[in-house]
Amino acid sequence: MKTILEGSEVVAEVVVLCRPAVLTIYPITPQTHIPENLSQIVADGKLNAKIIYAESEHSAISACVGASASGVRTYTATSSQGLALMHEILFIASGMRLPIVMTNANRALSAPISIWNDQSDSVAQRDTGWIQLYAETNQEVGDKIIQAYKIAEDREILLPVMVNMDGFILTHCVEPVDIPEQEEVDKFLSEYKPLYKLDPGNPMTFGPISFPNSYTEFKKMQWNAMEKAKDKIKKANDEFYKFFGRNYGNGLIEEYNTKNAEYLIVSMGSVCGNIKDVIDKHNDVGLIRIISFRPFPSEELRRAMKDAKGTAVIEKDVSIGMGGALWSEVRGIVNNPDNVYSCIAGLGGRDVKKEDIENITEWLKKKKLKEVNWINTSI
């Protein structure tokens, strides 16, 4: 059904189509409209689900862990400091191999306090063992949530998935979207039948103590599952296209105008729309949009970047003392890391304007970029 909705409404409508049995809720700007909409939908009797109104984000994700371990489909949403407060339990959810799906409305981390968008919050959680997907548009956010359940619940994966959308830019932006019909989603997502669950009739333990003779093996199993997730993400993207007529690159990355490009920009999230508009004027510049930050698409990036004379990584995060976190990972997997430049932009909600992207493009061609570049700053 084609309609016009705010990004948070899109998320709520699509989550309902996935039929989660437990929703855990704690409000934080700018994701609050998501649980508000879900609460109204459940109150109206449009979804048969248990809502747990938690006392904090730590409690919300903990409740998801308990519910998922009992063998039901779960969902939660958060942002910024809320995601940071979940940090401890994110490791537990992944280590217990629970296929939780969460939406994160990307927002800057304090201090100083900022309610506006950047991607520092989710990027800081990259080592927790969660699959991380980044959307450019509200249509993609909704589509990725449906795919997230498909990926997370695959018996070879069983890892939680975080679908990231830029706060305010997407959460509060009204766009035309195509919301699938319930029967279509039911066909795409089979009924969730957990491989393992807490059951008094078949007692088992989740998350017990692991001694030094087994801990490494548990981590290696998570690693193996994350590596396998690359193919599962691609497959989910392809299957989604067959069902709904929409796909996003190969599921891991999207290449735009790269066929004859001598120079590349690498980025992720909604800023890629502006980047596309700018490079439409440059036949020699292409964009690689990172969709899957975890698992990291090393082979796909290495192949796409192998002939580039220079690459600028534009990102809304910073690893203090190093540069952009995405940049450090991109340059770590290519053959010519000295030709890959960090461009830190849009922190704390500052606009990444087309003129900023145009300047980066020109500096890239003229080799005027430094190793780490702070874009549009007063100091």
C-alpha positions in Angstrom: 0.0 0.0 0.0 1.5 3.3 -1.1 1.1 6.1 1.4 2.9 9.1 3.0 4.2 8.6 6.5 6.7 9.9 9.0 9.8 7.6 9.3 8.8 6.5 12.9 5.3 5.6 11.6 6.9 3.5 8.9 8.9 1.6 11.4 5.9 1.0 13.6 3.7 -0.1 10.8 6.3 -2.6 9.4 7.2 -4.0 12.9 3.5 -4.9 13.3 3.6 -6.8 10.0 6.4 -8.9 11.4 4.2 -10.1 14.3 6.5 -9.8 17.3 5.0 -11.2 20.4 6.8 -8.9 22.9 7.6 -5.2 22.5 9.9 -3.6 25.1 9.6 0.2 25.3 11.5 3.1 26.8 11.3 6.6 25.3 14.2 8.6 24.2 14.4 11.4 21.6 14.3 11.0 18.6 12.9 7.4 18.6 10.0 8.1 21.0 7.4 8.2 18.1 8.2 4.6 17.3 7.0 3.1 20.7 4.2 5.7 20.9 2.8 4.4 17.6 3.3 0.8 18.5 1.5 1.4 21.8 -1.4 2.9 20.0 -1.5 0.0 17.5 -1.6 -2.6 20.2 -4.2 -0.6 22.2 -6.4 -0.5 19.1 -6.2 -4.3 18.8 -4.3 -4.4 15.5 -1.4 -6.4 17.0 -1.6 -9.2 19.6 1.5 -8.5 21.5 2.7 -8.0 25.1 4.2 -4.5 25.7 6.7 -4.2 28.5 7.1 -0.6 29.6 10.6 -0.7 31.0 12.2 1.7 33.6 15.3 2.2 31.4 16.9 1.2 28.2 19.0 -1.3 30.1 15.8 -2.9 31.3 14.2 -2.8 27.9 16.9 -4.8 26.2 17.1 -7.1 29.2 13.4 -7.8 28.8 14.0 -8.5 25.2 16.7 -11.0 26.1 14.3 -12.8 28.5 11.4 -12.8 26.0 13.6 -14.0 23.1 15.1 -16.8 25.2 11.6 -18.0 25.9 11.1 -18.6 22.2 9.1 -15.6 20.8 9.8 -12.9 18.3 10.8 -9.6 20.0 11.4 -5.9 19.1 12.7 -2.8 20.7 14.0 0.7 19.7 16.4 3.2 21.2 18.8 6.0 20.5 22.1 7.6 21.6 22.5 7.4 25.4 19.8 4.8 25.5 21.9 2.5 23.2 25.0 3.3 25.3 23.1 2.2 28.5 22.2 -1.1 26.7 25.9 -1.7 26.0 26.4 -4.5 28.7 23.3 -6.4 27.5 24.1 -6.1 23.8 27.0 -8.4 24.4 24.7 -10.8 26.3 22.0 -10.8 23.6 24.6 -11.7 20.9 26.5 -14.2 23.1 23.2 -16.0 23.9 22.5 -16.1 20.1 19.1 -14.4 20.4 17.6 -13.0 17.2 16.3 -9.7 18.6 15.6 -6.9 16.1 16.1 -3.3 17.2 15.8 0.0 15.5 18.3 2.6 16.5 17.5 6.3 15.7 21.1 7.6 15.3 21.8 10.5 17.6 25.0 12.1 18.9 26.4 11.0 22.3 26.9 13.4 25.2 28.8 15.4 26.4 27.9 18.1 25.5 24.3 17.1 25.3 22.9 16.9 21.7 19.6 15.5 20.6 20.6 15.7 16.9 21.9 13.2 14.5 25.2 11.6 14.0 26.2 7.9 14.0 28.6 7.8 16.9 26.1 5.8 19.0 25.8 2.7 16.8 29.3 2.8 15.5 30.5 2.7 19.1 28.7 -0.6 19.5 30.4 -2.3 16.5 32.2 -4.9 18.7 29.1 -6.2 20.5 28.3 -9.0 18.0 25.2 -7.4 16.5 24.6 -7.2 12.8 24.3 -3.5 11.9 22.4 -2.3 8.9 22.2 1.4 7.8 19.3 2.8 5.8 19.4 5.8 3.4 15.6 6.4 3.2 12.4 5.6 5.2 11.4 3.0 2.6 14.7 1.2 3.1 14.3 1.4 6.9 10.9 -0.4 6.7 12.3 -3.0 4.2 15.4 -3.6 6.3 13.3 -4.4 9.4 11.5 -7.1 7.5 14.8 -8.5 6.2 16.3 -8.2 9.7 14.0 -10.9 11.1 14.7 -13.1 8.1 18.5 -12.8 8.7 18.5 -12.9 12.5 16.2 -16.0 12.8 18.2 -18.1 10.2 19.4 -21.1 12.1 22.9 -20.7 10.8 23.0 -17.1 12.1 21.0 -16.5 15.3 22.4 -13.1 15.9 20.6 -9.9 16.8 20.2 -7.2 14.2 20.3 -3.4 14.7 18.6 -1.4 11.9 19.9 2.2 12.0 18.1 5.3 10.7 19.3 8.9 11.1 17.5 10.7 13.9 15.1 13.5 12.8 16.4 13.3 9.2 14.5 10.1 8.8 12.6 9.5 12.0 10.6 12.8 11.7 10.8 13.2 7.9 7.6 12.5 5.9 8.1 10.5 2.7 6.1 8.4 0.3 6.5 4.8 1.1 5.1 1.4 0.0 3.9 -0.6 3.1 3.6 -4.3 2.2 0.4 -6.2 2.8 0.3 -8.6 5.8 -0.1 -11.7 3.7 3.0 -10.8 1.7 5.1 -10.4 4.8 3.7 -13.6 6.2 4.9 -15.4 3.1 8.3 -13.8 3.2 8.8 -14.4 6.9 7.9 -17.9 8.0 6.5 -18.5 11.4 9.3 -18.2 14.0 10.2 -21.6 15.4 13.2 -21.2 17.7 15.9 -23.8 17.7 16.4 -23.5 21.4 14.2 -21.9 24.1 13.6 -21.9 27.8 11.1 -24.7 28.4 10.2 -26.4 31.7 9.5 -29.6 29.8 13.0 -29.5 28.3 15.2 -27.6 30.7 18.4 -25.9 29.5 20.6 -23.0 30.5 21.2 -19.8 28.5 24.4 -17.8 29.2 26.1 -20.0 31.8 29.6 -19.4 33.1 32.3 -20.3 30.6 35.7 -21.4 31.8 39.0 -20.6 29.9 38.8 -24.0 28.2 35.6 -23.0 26.3 35.2 -19.2 26.1 37.2 -18.8 23.0 35.1 -21.4 21.2 31.9 -19.5 22.0 33.4 -16.3 20.5 34.6 -18.2 17.4 31.1 -19.5 16.9 29.8 -15.9 16.9 32.5 -15.0 14.5 31.6 -17.8 12.2 27.9 -16.8 12.3 28.8 -13.2 11.5 30.8 -14.3 8.5 28.0 -16.5 7.3 25.6 -13.5 7.7 27.2 -11.9 4.7 25.6 -14.4 2.3 22.4 -14.4 4.3 22.1 -10.6 4.0 22.7 -10.9 0.2 20.1 -13.7 0.0 17.5 -11.8 2.0 18.0 -8.8 -0.2 17.5 -10.9 -3.4 14.5 -12.7 -2.0 13.0 -9.4 -0.9 13.4 -8.1 -4.4 11.5 -11.1 -5.8 8.6 -10.6 -3.3 8.4 -6.8 -3.3 10.3 -5.4 -6.3 12.8 -3.4 -4.2 16.5 -4.2 -3.5 19.5 -2.3 -2.2 22.7 -3.0 -4.0 23.8 -6.5 -3.1 22.5 -6.1 0.5 26.0 -5.3 1.9 27.0 -2.3 -0.2 25.4 -0.2 -2.9 27.6 1.1 -5.8 26.5 4.3 -7.5 28.2 5.7 -10.6 31.2 3.6 -10.0 31.6 1.9 -13.4 34.0 4.6 -14.8 34.9 6.3 -11.6 38.5 7.2 -10.9 37.7 8.6 -7.4 35.3 7.3 -4.8 33.3 8.4 -1.8 32.4 5.9 0.9 29.6 6.7 3.3 26.5 5.3 5.0 23.1 6.6 6.0 20.9 9.4 4.7 23.8 11.7 3.7 24.3 9.4 0.7 21.3 11.0 -1.0 23.1 14.4 -1.0 26.3 12.7 -2.2 24.5 11.1 -5.1 23.1 14.5 -6.2 26.6 16.0 -6.1 28.4 13.3 -8.0 25.8 13.2 -10.7 27.8 16.2 -12.0 31.1 14.3 -11.9 31.5 11.4 -14.3 34.8 10.4 -12.6 33.4 10.1 -9.1 31.4 7.2 -7.6 29.8 6.4 -4.3 30.0 3.2 -2.3 27.2 3.2 0.3 27.9 0.9 3.2 24.7 -0.8 4.1 26.1 -3.5 6.4 28.7 -2.1 8.8 28.6 -5.5 10.7 29.4 -7.8 9.1 31.9 -5.6 7.4 31.9 -6.0 3.6 35.7 -6.4 3.2 35.8 -8.4 0.0 33.1 -6.2 -1.8 34.9 -3.0 -0.8 38.3 -4.3 -1.8 37.0 -5.2 -5.2 35.1 -2.0 -5.7 38.0 0.2 -4.6 40.9 -1.6 -6.3 41.4 0.9 -9.2 40.5 4.1 -7.4 43.0 6.9 -7.5 41.7 8.2 -4.2 38.8 7.6 -1.8 37.2 10.0 0.7 35.3 8.4 3.6 32.6 10.8 4.7 31.1 9.8 8.1 29.2 11.2 11.0 31.3 9.7 13.8 34.8 10.1 15.2 37.1 7.8 17.1 39.0 10.4 19.2 42.7 9.9 18.7 42.3 8.0 15.4 39.9 9.6 13.0 36.7 8.3 11.5 35.9 4.8 12.7 34.6 3.8 9.3 37.7 5.2 7.6 40.0 3.2 9.8 38.2 0.0 8.8 38.1 0.9 5.1 41.8 1.7 4.9 42.6 -1.5 6.8 41.3 -3.7 4.1 42.6 -2.0 0.9 45.9 -2.3 -0.9 46.6 1.5 -0.9 45.6 2.8 2.5 47.5 6.1 1.9 44.9 7.0 -0.8 42.0 6.7 1.6 41.1 9.9 3.5 38.9 10.5 6.6 36.3 13.3 6.3 34.5 13.8 9.6 31.3 15.7 9.0 27.8 16.2 10.4 28.6 15.6 14.1 25.9 16.7 16.5 23.4 17.3 13.7 25.4 19.8 11.7 24.2 19.8 8.1 26.4 18.1 5.6 25.7 20.4 2.7 26.1 19.8 -1.0 28.8 22.5 -1.0 30.7 20.5 1.6 30.5 17.3 -0.5 31.5 19.3 -3.6 34.6 20.7 -1.8 35.6 17.2 -0.6 35.2 16.0 -4.2 37.5 18.7 -5.5 40.0 18.3 -2.8 40.1 14.6 -3.5 40.8 15.1 -7.2 43.5 17.8 -6.4 45.1 15.7 -3.6 44.5 18.4 -1.1 42.9 16.1 1.5 44.9 15.4 4.7 44.8 12.0 6.4 42.0 13.2 8.7 39.9 16.1 7.7 37.3 18.0 9.8 34.7 19.3 7.5 32.9 22.7 8.0 34.3 23.5 11.4 35.2 26.9 12.9 38.5 25.6 14.5 
